[in-house]
Amino acid sequence: EERGLIVLAEPRECTSCLMIDIDRFKQVNDEFGHQAGDAVLRELGQLCRKILRDGDVVCRYGGEEIAAILPGACEKAAMEAAERIRGATEFCRIPDYPELRISVSVGVYATKVDAAKAGAELSRIIACADSALYRAKQSGRNRVVLEA
């Protein structure tokens, strides 16, 4: 979170947050075991780092969520990045678990930030992206939803 605060503190036109949640993660753990769940989290983290830009911040957030802060990314760029992650996840193969298929739901929020209030801004951005993630899950999973 501290690194995210530093990134937000720099003057930017826009900053976006992606909240990425593995669909039916509990089922993965129940059917394949917690080692499989850990492998899924590792693969998803690597996939996000590969797809996102070098300056973007990617971290595990909670049990099965990954948060990504995209400094300088406005709505269109954030939605495109989220869709690339969602689409690539469908083709992701988990080492040692060839039969395991996963999908993700992604909540996206883009806004202009006030660098003077970086801590509060980060909390607000994450909460808004999390709200969009909740709607993505409620509307059927394996989708990207933008918080307006």
Phi and psi in radians as a Rosetta constraint file:
Dihedral C 1 N 2 CA 2 C 2 CIRCULARHARMONIC -1.089 0.35
Dihedral N 2 CA 2 C 2 N 3 CIRCULARHARMONIC -0.731 0.35
Dihedral C 2 N 3 CA 3 C 3 CIRCULARHARMONIC -1.093 0.35
Dihedral N 3 CA 3 C 3 N 4 CIRCULARHARMONIC -0.692 0.35
Dihedral C 3 N 4 CA 4 C 4 CIRCULARHARMONIC -1.061 0.35
Dihedral N 4 CA 4 C 4 N 5 CIRCULARHARMONIC -0.674 0.35
Dihedral C 4 N 5 CA 5 C 5 CIRCULARHARMONIC -1.103 0.35
Dihedral N 5 CA 5 C 5 N 6 CIRCULARHARMONIC -0.738 0.35
Dihedral C 5 N 6 CA 6 C 6 CIRCULARHARMONIC -1.084 0.35
Dihedral N 6 CA 6 C 6 N 7 CIRCULARHARMONIC -0.775 0.35
Dihedral C 6 N 7 CA 7 C 7 CIRCULARHARMONIC -1.075 0.35
Dihedral N 7 CA 7 C 7 N 8 CIRCULARHARMONIC -0.771 0.35
Dihedral C 7 N 8 CA 8 C 8 CIRCULARHARMONIC -1.171 0.35
Dihedral N 8 CA 8 C 8 N 9 CIRCULARHARMONIC -0.484 0.35
Dihedral C 8 N 9 CA 9 C 9 CIRCULARHARMONIC -1.229 0.35
Dihedral N 9 CA 9 C 9 N 10 CIRCULARHARMONIC -0.368 0.35
Dihedral C 9 N 10 CA 10 C 10 CIRCULARHARMONIC -1.283 0.35
Dihedral N 10 CA 10 C 10 N 11 CIRCULARHARMONIC 2.525 0.35
Dihedral C 10 N 11 CA 11 C 11 CIRCULARHARMONIC -1.131 0.35
Dihedral N 11 CA 11 C 11 N 12 CIRCULARHARMONIC 2.169 0.35
Dihedral C 11 N 12 CA 12 C 12 CIRCULARHARMONIC -2.391 0.35
Dihedral N 12 CA 12 C 12 N 13 CIRCULARHARMONIC 2.640 0.35
Dihedral C 12 N 13 CA 13 C 13 CIRCULARHARMONIC -1.262 0.35
Dihedral N 13 CA 13 C 13 N 14 CIRCULARHARMONIC -0.850 0.35
Dihedral C 13 N 14 CA 14 C 14 CIRCULARHARMONIC -2.379 0.35
Dihedral N 14 CA 14 C 14 N 15 CIRCULARHARMONIC 2.726 0.35
Dihedral C 14 N 15 CA 15 C 15 CIRCULARHARMONIC -2.420 0.35
Dihedral N 15 CA 15 C 15 N 16 CIRCULARHARMONIC 2.472 0.35
Dihedral C 15 N 16 CA 16 C 16 CIRCULARHARMONIC -2.184 0.35
Dihedral N 16 CA 16 C 16 N 17 CIRCULARHARMONIC 2.725 0.35
Dihedral C 16 N 17 CA 17 C 17 CIRCULARHARMONIC -2.249 0.35
Dihedral N 17 CA 17 C 17 N 18 CIRCULARHARMONIC 2.360 0.35
Dihedral C 17 N 18 CA 18 C 18 CIRCULARHARMONIC -1.950 0.35
Dihedral N 18 CA 18 C 18 N 19 CIRCULARHARMONIC 2.247 0.35
Dihedral C 18 N 19 CA 19 C 19 CIRCULARHARMONIC -1.897 0.35
Dihedral N 19 CA 19 C 19 N 20 CIRCULARHARMONIC 2.051 0.35
Dihedral C 19 N 20 CA 20 C 20 CIRCULARHARMONIC -2.001 0.35
Dihedral N 20 CA 20 C 20 N 21 CIRCULARHARMONIC 2.184 0.35
Dihedral C 20 N 21 CA 21 C 21 CIRCULARHARMONIC -2.203 0.35
Dihedral N 21 CA 21 C 21 N 22 CIRCULARHARMONIC 2.310 0.35
Dihedral C 21 N 22 CA 22 C 22 CIRCULARHARMONIC -1.290 0.35
Dihedral N 22 CA 22 C 22 N 23 CIRCULARHARMONIC 2.133 0.35
Dihedral C 22 N 23 CA 23 C 23 CIRCULARHARMONIC -1.180 0.35
Dihedral N 23 CA 23 C 23 N 24 CIRCULARHARMONIC 2.365 0.35
Dihedral C 23 N 24 CA 24 C 24 CIRCULARHARMONIC 0.938 0.35
Dihedral N 24 CA 24 C 24 N 25 CIRCULARHARMONIC 0.733 0.35
Dihedral C 24 N 25 CA 25 C 25 CIRCULARHARMONIC -1.106 0.35
Dihedral N 25 CA 25 C 25 N 26 CIRCULARHARMONIC -0.652 0.35
Dihedral C 25 N 26 CA 26 C 26 CIRCULARHARMONIC -1.052 0.35
Dihedral N 26 CA 26 C 26 N 27 CIRCULARHARMONIC -0.689 0.35
Dihedral C 26 N 27 CA 27 C 27 CIRCULARHARMONIC -1.114 0.35
Dihedral N 27 CA 27 C 27 N 28 CIRCULARHARMONIC -0.679 0.35
Dihedral C 27 N 28 CA 28 C 28 CIRCULARHARMONIC -1.041 0.35
Dihedral N 28 CA 28 C 28 N 29 CIRCULARHARMONIC -0.853 0.35
Dihedral C 28 N 29 CA 29 C 29 CIRCULARHARMONIC -1.094 0.35
Dihedral N 29 CA 29 C 29 N 30 CIRCULARHARMONIC -0.727 0.35
Dihedral C 29 N 30 CA 30 C 30 CIRCULARHARMONIC -1.186 0.35
Dihedral N 30 CA 30 C 30 N 31 CIRCULARHARMONIC -0.723 0.35
Dihedral C 30 N 31 CA 31 C 31 CIRCULARHARMONIC -1.471 0.35
Dihedral N 31 CA 31 C 31 N 32 CIRCULARHARMONIC -0.622 0.35
Dihedral C 31 N 32 CA 32 C 32 CIRCULARHARMONIC -1.967 0.35
Dihedral N 32 CA 32 C 32 N 33 CIRCULARHARMONIC -0.224 0.35
Dihedral C 32 N 33 CA 33 C 33 CIRCULARHARMONIC 1.711 0.35
Dihedral N 33 CA 33 C 33 N 34 CIRCULARHARMONIC 2.843 0.35
Dihedral C 33 N 34 CA 34 C 34 CIRCULARHARMONIC -1.200 0.35
Dihedral N 34 CA 34 C 34 N 35 CIRCULARHARMONIC -0.453 0.35
Dihedral C 34 N 35 CA 35 C 35 CIRCULARHARMONIC -1.127 0.35
Dihedral N 35 CA 35 C 35 N 36 CIRCULARHARMONIC -0.669 0.35
Dihedral C 35 N 36 CA 36 C 36 CIRCULARHARMONIC -1.143 0.35
Dihedral N 36 CA 36 C 36 N 37 CIRCULARHARMONIC -0.738 0.35
Dihedral C 36 N 37 CA 37 C 37 CIRCULARHARMONIC -1.043 0.35
Dihedral N 37 CA 37 C 37 N 38 CIRCULARHARMONIC -0.741 0.35
Dihedral C 37 N 38 CA 38 C 38 CIRCULARHARMONIC -1.104 0.35
Dihedral N 38 CA 38 C 38 N 39 CIRCULARHARMONIC -0.705 0.35
Dihedral C 38 N 39 CA 39 C 39 CIRCULARHARMONIC -1.115 0.35
Dihedral N 39 CA 39 C 39 N 40 CIRCULARHARMONIC -0.684 0.35
Dihedral C 39 N 40 CA 40 C 40 CIRCULARHARMONIC -1.086 0.35
Dihedral N 40 CA 40 C 40 N 41 CIRCULARHARMONIC -0.799 0.35
Dihedral C 40 N 41 CA 41 C 41 CIRCULARHARMONIC -1.065 0.35
Dihedral N 41 CA 41 C 41 N 42 CIRCULARHARMONIC -0.745 0.35
Dihedral C 41 N 42 CA 42 C 42 CIRCULARHARMONIC -1.084 0.35
Dihedral N 42 CA 42 C 42 N 43 CIRCULARHARMONIC -0.810 0.35
Dihedral C 42 N 43 CA 43 C 43 CIRCULARHARMONIC -1.103 0.35
Dihedral N 43 CA 43 C 43 N 44 CIRCULARHARMONIC -0.738 0.35
Dihedral C 43 N 44 CA 44 C 44 CIRCULARHARMONIC -1.128 0.35
Dihedral N 44 CA 44 C 44 N 45 CIRCULARHARMONIC -0.735 0.35
Dihedral C 44 N 45 CA 45 C 45 CIRCULARHARMONIC -1.048 0.35
Dihedral N 45 CA 45 C 45 N 46 CIRCULARHARMONIC -0.767 0.35
Dihedral C 45 N 46 CA 46 C 46 CIRCULARHARMONIC -1.137 0.35
Dihedral N 46 CA 46 C 46 N 47 CIRCULARHARMONIC -0.716 0.35
Dihedral C 46 N 47 CA 47 C 47 CIRCULARHARMONIC -1.073 0.35
Dihedral N 47 CA 47 C 47 N 48 CIRCULARHARMONIC -0.777 0.35
Dihedral C 47 N 48 CA 48 C 48 CIRCULARHARMONIC -1.080 0.35
Dihedral N 48 CA 48 C 48 N 49 CIRCULARHARMONIC -0.773 0.35
Dihedral C 48 N 49 CA 49 C 49 CIRCULARHARMONIC -1.109 0.35
Dihedral N 49 CA 49 C 49 N 50 CIRCULARHARMONIC -0.614 0.35
Dihedral C 49 N 50 CA 50 C 50 CIRCULARHARMONIC -1.219 0.35
Dihedral N 50 CA 50 C 50 N 51 CIRCULARHARMONIC -0.686 0.35
Dihedral C 50 N 51 CA 51 C 51 CIRCULARHARMONIC -1.399 0.35
Dihedral N 51 CA 51 C 51 N 52 CIRCULARHARMONIC -0.686 0.35
Dihedral C 51 N 52 CA 52 C 52 CIRCULARHARMONIC -1.404 0.35
Dihedral N 52 CA 52 C 52 N 53 CIRCULARHARMONIC 2.952 0.35
Dihedral C 52 N 53 CA 53 C 53 CIRCULARHARMONIC -1.377 0.35
Dihedral N 53 CA 53 C 53 N 54 CIRCULARHARMONIC 2.825 0.35
Dihedral C 53 N 54 CA 54 C 54 CIRCULARHARMONIC -1.019 0.35
Dihedral N 54 CA 54 C 54 N 55 CIRCULARHARMONIC -0.636 0.35
Dihedral C 54 N 55 CA 55 C 55 CIRCULARHARMONIC -1.429 0.35
Dihedral N 55 CA 55 C 55 N 56 CIRCULARHARMONIC -0.103 0.35
Dihedral C 55 N 56 CA 56 C 56 CIRCULARHARMONIC -1.343 0.35
Dihedral N 56 CA 56 C 56 N 57 CIRCULARHARMONIC 2.592 0.35
Dihedral C 56 N 57 CA 57 C 57 CIRCULARHARMONIC -1.852 0.35
Dihedral N 57 CA 57 C 57 N 58 CIRCULARHARMONIC 2.139 0.35
Dihedral C 57 N 58 CA 58 C 58 CIRCULARHARMONIC -2.096 0.35
Dihedral N 58 CA 58 C 58 N 59 CIRCULARHARMONIC 2.261 0.35
Dihedral C 58 N 59 CA 59 C 59 CIRCULARHARMONIC -2.629 0.35
Dihedral N 59 CA 59 C 59 N 60 CIRCULARHARMONIC 2.728 0.35
Dihedral C 59 N 60 CA 60 C 60 CIRCULARHARMONIC -1.249 0.35
Dihedral N 60 CA 60 C 60 N 61 CIRCULARHARMONIC 2.432 0.35
Dihedral C 60 N 61 CA 61 C 61 CIRCULARHARMONIC -2.365 0.35
Dihedral N 61 CA 61 C 61 N 62 CIRCULARHARMONIC 1.797 0.35
Dihedral C 61 N 62 CA 62 C 62 CIRCULARHARMONIC 1.379 0.35
Dihedral N 62 CA 62 C 62 N 63 CIRCULARHARMONIC -2.861 0.35
Dihedral C 62 N 63 CA 63 C 63 CIRCULARHARMONIC -1.119 0.35
Dihedral N 63 CA 63 C 63 N 64 CIRCULARHARMONIC -0.983 0.35
Dihedral C 63 N 64 CA 64 C 64 CIRCULARHARMONIC -2.220 0.35
Dihedral N 64 CA 64 C 64 N 65 CIRCULARHARMONIC 0.253 0.35
Dihedral C 64 N 65 CA 65 C 65 CIRCULARHARMONIC -1.768 0.35
Dihedral N 65 CA 65 C 65 N 66 CIRCULARHARMONIC 2.632 0.35
Dihedral C 65 N 66 CA 66 C 66 CIRCULARHARMONIC -2.150 0.35
Dihedral N 66 CA 66 C 66 N 67 CIRCULARHARMONIC 2.313 0.35
Dihedral C 66 N 67 CA 67 C 67 CIRCULARHARMONIC -1.863 0.35
Dihedral N 67 CA 67 C 67 N 68 CIRCULARHARMONIC 2.462 0.35
Dihedral C 67 N 68 CA 68 C 68 CIRCULARHARMONIC -2.300 0.35
Dihedral N 68 CA 68 C 68 N 69 CIRCULARHARMONIC 2.231 0.35
Dihedral C 68 N 69 CA 69 C 69 CIRCULARHARMONIC -1.795 0.35
Dihedral N 69 CA 69 C 69 N 70 CIRCULARHARMONIC 2.199 0.35
Dihedral C 69 N 70 CA 70 C 70 CIRCULARHARMONIC -2.013 0.35
Dihedral N 70 CA 70 C 70 N 71 CIRCULARHARMONIC 1.550 0.35
Dihedral C 70 N 71 CA 71 C 71 CIRCULARHARMONIC -1.120 0.35
Dihedral N 71 CA 71 C 71 N 72 CIRCULARHARMONIC 2.386 0.35
Dihedral C 71 N 72 CA 72 C 72 CIRCULARHARMONIC 1.384 0.35
Dihedral N 72 CA 72 C 72 N 73 CIRCULARHARMONIC -0.002 0.35
Dihedral C 72 N 73 CA 73 C 73 CIRCULARHARMONIC -1.703 0.35
Dihedral N 73 CA 73 C 73 N 74 CIRCULARHARMONIC 2.114 0.35
Dihedral C 73 N 74 CA 74 C 74 CIRCULARHARMONIC -1.530 0.35
Dihedral N 74 CA 74 C 74 N 75 CIRCULARHARMONIC -3.091 0.35
Dihedral C 74 N 75 CA 75 C 75 CIRCULARHARMONIC -0.883 0.35
Dihedral N 75 CA 75 C 75 N 76 CIRCULARHARMONIC -0.885 0.35
Dihedral C 75 N 76 CA 76 C 76 CIRCULARHARMONIC -1.083 0.35
Dihedral N 76 CA 76 C 76 N 77 CIRCULARHARMONIC -0.826 0.35
Dihedral C 76 N 77 CA 77 C 77 CIRCULARHARMONIC -1.130 0.35
Dihedral N 77 CA 77 C 77 N 78 CIRCULARHARMONIC -0.686 0.35
Dihedral C 77 N 78 CA 78 C 78 CIRCULARHARMONIC -1.156 0.35
Dihedral N 78 CA 78 C 78 N 79 CIRCULARHARMONIC -0.745 0.35
Dihedral C 78 N 79 CA 79 C 79 CIRCULARHARMONIC -1.122 0.35
Dihedral N 79 CA 79 C 79 N 80 CIRCULARHARMONIC -0.710 0.35
Dihedral C 79 N 80 CA 80 C 80 CIRCULARHARMONIC -1.113 0.35
Dihedral N 80 CA 80 C 80 N 81 CIRCULARHARMONIC -0.749 0.35
Dihedral C 80 N 81 CA 81 C 81 CIRCULARHARMONIC -1.103 0.35
Dihedral N 81 CA 81 C 81 N 82 CIRCULARHARMONIC -0.769 0.35
Dihedral C 81 N 82 CA 82 C 82 CIRCULARHARMONIC -1.077 0.35
Dihedral N 82 CA 82 C 82 N 83 CIRCULARHARMONIC -0.736 0.35
Dihedral C 82 N 83 CA 83 C 83 CIRCULARHARMONIC -1.191 0.35
Dihedral N 83 CA 83 C 83 N 84 CIRCULARHARMONIC -0.626 0.35
Dihedral C 83 N 84 CA 84 C 84 CIRCULARHARMONIC -1.096 0.35
Dihedral N 84 CA 84 C 84 N 85 CIRCULARHARMONIC -0.735 0.35
Dihedral C 84 N 85 CA 85 C 85 CIRCULARHARMONIC -1.124 0.35
Dihedral N 85 CA 85 C 85 N 86 CIRCULARHARMONIC -0.832 0.35
Dihedral C 85 N 86 CA 86 C 86 CIRCULARHARMONIC -1.036 0.35
Dihedral N 86 CA 86 C 86 N 87 CIRCULARHARMONIC -0.830 0.35
Dihedral C 86 N 87 CA 87 C 87 CIRCULARHARMONIC -1.135 0.35
Dihedral N 87 CA 87 C 87 N 88 CIRCULARHARMONIC -0.746 0.35
Dihedral C 87 N 88 CA 88 C 88 CIRCULARHARMONIC -1.156 0.35
Dihedral N 88 CA 88 C 88 N 89 CIRCULARHARMONIC -0.555 0.35
Dihedral C 88 N 89 CA 89 C 89 CIRCULARHARMONIC -1.099 0.35
Dihedral N 89 CA 89 C 89 N 90 CIRCULARHARMONIC -0.596 0.35
Dihedral C 89 N 90 CA 90 C 90 CIRCULARHARMONIC -1.079 0.35
Dihedral N 90 CA 90 C 90 N 91 CIRCULARHARMONIC -0.464 0.35
Dihedral C 90 N 91 CA 91 C 91 CIRCULARHARMONIC -1.768 0.35
Dihedral N 91 CA 91 C 91 N 92 CIRCULARHARMONIC 0.029 0.35
Dihedral C 91 N 92 CA 92 C 92 CIRCULARHARMONIC -1.210 0.35
Dihedral N 92 CA 92 C 92 N 93 CIRCULARHARMONIC 2.303 0.35
Dihedral C 92 N 93 CA 93 C 93 CIRCULARHARMONIC -1.943 0.35
Dihedral N 93 CA 93 C 93 N 94 CIRCULARHARMONIC 2.316 0.35
Dihedral C 93 N 94 CA 94 C 94 CIRCULARHARMONIC -1.641 0.35
Dihedral N 94 CA 94 C 94 N 95 CIRCULARHARMONIC 2.137 0.35
Dihedral C 94 N 95 CA 95 C 95 CIRCULARHARMONIC -0.947 0.35
Dihedral N 95 CA 95 C 95 N 96 CIRCULARHARMONIC 2.406 0.35
Dihedral C 95 N 96 CA 96 C 96 CIRCULARHARMONIC 1.265 0.35
Dihedral N 96 CA 96 C 96 N 97 CIRCULARHARMONIC -0.017 0.35
Dihedral C 96 N 97 CA 97 C 97 CIRCULARHARMONIC -2.388 0.35
Dihedral N 97 CA 97 C 97 N 98 CIRCULARHARMONIC 1.137 0.35
Dihedral C 97 N 98 CA 98 C 98 CIRCULARHARMONIC -1.094 0.35
Dihedral N 98 CA 98 C 98 N 99 CIRCULARHARMONIC -0.426 0.35
Dihedral C 98 N 99 CA 99 C 99 CIRCULARHARMONIC -1.488 0.35
Dihedral N 99 CA 99 C 99 N 100 CIRCULARHARMONIC -0.158 0.35
Dihedral C 99 N 100 CA 100 C 100 CIRCULARHARMONIC -1.437 0.35
Dihedral N 100 CA 100 C 100 N 101 CIRCULARHARMONIC 2.183 0.35
Dihedral C 100 N 101 CA 101 C 101 CIRCULARHARMONIC -2.082 0.35
Dihedral N 101 CA 101 C 101 N 102 CIRCULARHARMONIC 2.434 0.35
Dihedral C 101 N 102 CA 102 C 102 CIRCULARHARMONIC -2.258 0.35
Dihedral N 102 CA 102 C 102 N 103 CIRCULARHARMONIC 2.818 0.35
Dihedral C 102 N 103 CA 103 C 103 CIRCULARHARMONIC -2.453 0.35
Dihedral N 103 CA 103 C 103 N 104 CIRCULARHARMONIC 2.870 0.35
Dihedral C 103 N 104 CA 104 C 104 CIRCULARHARMONIC -2.305 0.35
Dihedral N 104 CA 104 C 104 N 105 CIRCULARHARMONIC 2.700 0.35
Dihedral C 104 N 105 CA 105 C 105 CIRCULARHARMONIC -1.932 0.35
Dihedral N 105 CA 105 C 105 N 106 CIRCULARHARMONIC 2.509 0.35
Dihedral C 105 N 106 CA 106 C 106 CIRCULARHARMONIC -2.309 0.35
Dihedral N 106 CA 106 C 106 N 107 CIRCULARHARMONIC 2.261 0.35
Dihedral C 106 N 107 CA 107 C 107 CIRCULARHARMONIC -1.799 0.35
Dihedral N 107 CA 107 C 107 N 108 CIRCULARHARMONIC 2.374 0.35
Dihedral C 107 N 108 CA 108 C 108 CIRCULARHARMONIC -2.186 0.35
Dihedral N 108 CA 108 C 108 N 109 CIRCULARHARMONIC 2.387 0.35
Dihedral C 108 N 109 CA 109 C 109 CIRCULARHARMONIC -2.432 0.35
Dihedral N 109 CA 109 C 109 N 110 CIRCULARHARMONIC 2.298 0.35
Dihedral C 109 N 110 CA 110 C 110 CIRCULARHARMONIC -2.204 0.35
Dihedral N 110 CA 110 C 110 N 111 CIRCULARHARMONIC 2.414 0.35
Dihedral C 110 N 111 CA 111 C 111 CIRCULARHARMONIC -2.767 0.35
Dihedral N 111 CA 111 C 111 N 112 CIRCULARHARMONIC 2.853 0.35
Dihedral C 111 N 112 CA 112 C 112 CIRCULARHARMONIC -1.480 0.35
Dihedral N 112 CA 112 C 112 N 113 CIRCULARHARMONIC 2.419 0.35
Dihedral C 112 N 113 CA 113 C 113 CIRCULARHARMONIC -1.896 0.35
Dihedral N 113 CA 113 C 113 N 114 CIRCULARHARMONIC 2.669 0.35
Dihedral C 113 N 114 CA 114 C 114 CIRCULARHARMONIC -1.733 0.35
Dihedral N 114 CA 114 C 114 N 115 CIRCULARHARMONIC 1.853 0.35
Dihedral C 114 N 115 CA 115 C 115 CIRCULARHARMONIC -1.029 0.35
Dihedral N 115 CA 115 C 115 N 116 CIRCULARHARMONIC -0.482 0.35
Dihedral C 115 N 116 CA 116 C 116 CIRCULARHARMONIC -1.207 0.35
Dihedral N 116 CA 116 C 116 N 117 CIRCULARHARMONIC -0.353 0.35
Dihedral C 116 N 117 CA 117 C 117 CIRCULARHARMONIC -2.090 0.35
Dihedral N 117 CA 117 C 117 N 118 CIRCULARHARMONIC 0.770 0.35
Dihedral C 117 N 118 CA 118 C 118 CIRCULARHARMONIC -0.959 0.35
Dihedral N 118 CA 118 C 118 N 119 CIRCULARHARMONIC -0.760 0.35
Dihedral C 118 N 119 CA 119 C 119 CIRCULARHARMONIC -1.096 0.35
Dihedral N 119 CA 119 C 119 N 120 CIRCULARHARMONIC -0.850 0.35
Dihedral C 119 N 120 CA 120 C 120 CIRCULARHARMONIC -1.143 0.35
Dihedral N 120 CA 120 C 120 N 121 CIRCULARHARMONIC -0.672 0.35
Dihedral C 120 N 121 CA 121 C 121 CIRCULARHARMONIC -1.073 0.35
Dihedral N 121 CA 121 C 121 N 122 CIRCULARHARMONIC -0.776 0.35
Dihedral C 121 N 122 CA 122 C 122 CIRCULARHARMONIC -1.060 0.35
Dihedral N 122 CA 122 C 122 N 123 CIRCULARHARMONIC -0.787 0.35
Dihedral C 122 N 123 CA 123 C 123 CIRCULARHARMONIC -1.053 0.35
Dihedral N 123 CA 123 C 123 N 124 CIRCULARHARMONIC -0.744 0.35
Dihedral C 123 N 124 CA 124 C 124 CIRCULARHARMONIC -1.158 0.35
Dihedral N 124 CA 124 C 124 N 125 CIRCULARHARMONIC -0.760 0.35
Dihedral C 124 N 125 CA 125 C 125 CIRCULARHARMONIC -1.092 0.35
Dihedral N 125 CA 125 C 125 N 126 CIRCULARHARMONIC -0.779 0.35
Dihedral C 125 N 126 CA 126 C 126 CIRCULARHARMONIC -1.118 0.35
Dihedral N 126 CA 126 C 126 N 127 CIRCULARHARMONIC -0.757 0.35
Dihedral C 126 N 127 CA 127 C 127 CIRCULARHARMONIC -1.074 0.35
Dihedral N 127 CA 127 C 127 N 128 CIRCULARHARMONIC -0.719 0.35
Dihedral C 127 N 128 CA 128 C 128 CIRCULARHARMONIC -1.176 0.35
Dihedral N 128 CA 128 C 128 N 129 CIRCULARHARMONIC -0.741 0.35
Dihedral C 128 N 129 CA 129 C 129 CIRCULARHARMONIC -1.137 0.35
Dihedral N 129 CA 129 C 129 N 130 CIRCULARHARMONIC -0.639 0.35
Dihedral C 129 N 130 CA 130 C 130 CIRCULARHARMONIC -1.156 0.35
Dihedral N 130 CA 130 C 130 N 131 CIRCULARHARMONIC -0.636 0.35
Dihedral C 130 N 131 CA 131 C 131 CIRCULARHARMONIC -1.096 0.35
Dihedral N 131 CA 131 C 131 N 132 CIRCULARHARMONIC -0.744 0.35
Dihedral C 131 N 132 CA 132 C 132 CIRCULARHARMONIC -1.140 0.35
Dihedral N 132 CA 132 C 132 N 133 CIRCULARHARMONIC -0.664 0.35
Dihedral C 132 N 133 CA 133 C 133 CIRCULARHARMONIC -1.071 0.35
Dihedral N 133 CA 133 C 133 N 134 CIRCULARHARMONIC -0.759 0.35
Dihedral C 133 N 134 CA 134 C 134 CIRCULARHARMONIC -1.006 0.35
Dihedral N 134 CA 134 C 134 N 135 CIRCULARHARMONIC -0.762 0.35
Dihedral C 134 N 135 CA 135 C 135 CIRCULARHARMONIC -1.150 0.35
Dihedral N 135 CA 135 C 135 N 136 CIRCULARHARMONIC -0.629 0.35
Dihedral C 135 N 136 CA 136 C 136 CIRCULARHARMONIC -1.091 0.35
Dihedral N 136 CA 136 C 136 N 137 CIRCULARHARMONIC -0.730 0.35
Dihedral C 136 N 137 CA 137 C 137 CIRCULARHARMONIC -1.158 0.35
Dihedral N 137 CA 137 C 137 N 138 CIRCULARHARMONIC -0.774 0.35
Dihedral C 137 N 138 CA 138 C 138 CIRCULARHARMONIC -1.161 0.35
Dihedral N 138 CA 138 C 138 N 139 CIRCULARHARMONIC -0.486 0.35
Dihedral C 138 N 139 CA 139 C 139 CIRCULARHARMONIC -1.642 0.35
Dihedral N 139 CA 139 C 139 N 140 CIRCULARHARMONIC 0.243 0.35
Dihedral C 139 N 140 CA 140 C 140 CIRCULARHARMONIC 2.156 0.35
Dihedral N 140 CA 140 C 140 N 141 CIRCULARHARMONIC -0.030 0.35
Dihedral C 140 N 141 CA 141 C 141 CIRCULARHARMONIC 1.207 0.35
Dihedral N 141 CA 141 C 141 N 142 CIRCULARHARMONIC 3.032 0.35
Dihedral C 141 N 142 CA 142 C 142 CIRCULARHARMONIC 0.896 0.35
Dihedral N 142 CA 142 C 142 N 143 CIRCULARHARMONIC 0.867 0.35
Dihedral C 142 N 143 CA 143 C 143 CIRCULARHARMONIC -2.672 0.35
Dihedral N 143 CA 143 C 143 N 144 CIRCULARHARMONIC 2.899 0.35
Dihedral C 143 N 144 CA 144 C 144 CIRCULARHARMONIC -1.969 0.35
Dihedral N 144 CA 144 C 144 N 145 CIRCULARHARMONIC 2.272 0.35
Dihedral C 144 N 145 CA 145 C 145 CIRCULARHARMONIC -2.223 0.35
Dihedral N 145 CA 145 C 145 N 146 CIRCULARHARMONIC 2.363 0.35
Dihedral C 145 N 146 CA 146 C 146 CIRCULARHARMONIC -1.697 0.35
Dihedral N 146 CA 146 C 146 N 147 CIRCULARHARMONIC 2.309 0.35
Dihedral C 146 N 147 CA 147 C 147 CIRCULARHARMONIC -1.453 0.35
Dihedral N 147 CA 147 C 147 N 148 CIRCULARHARMONIC 2.081 0.35
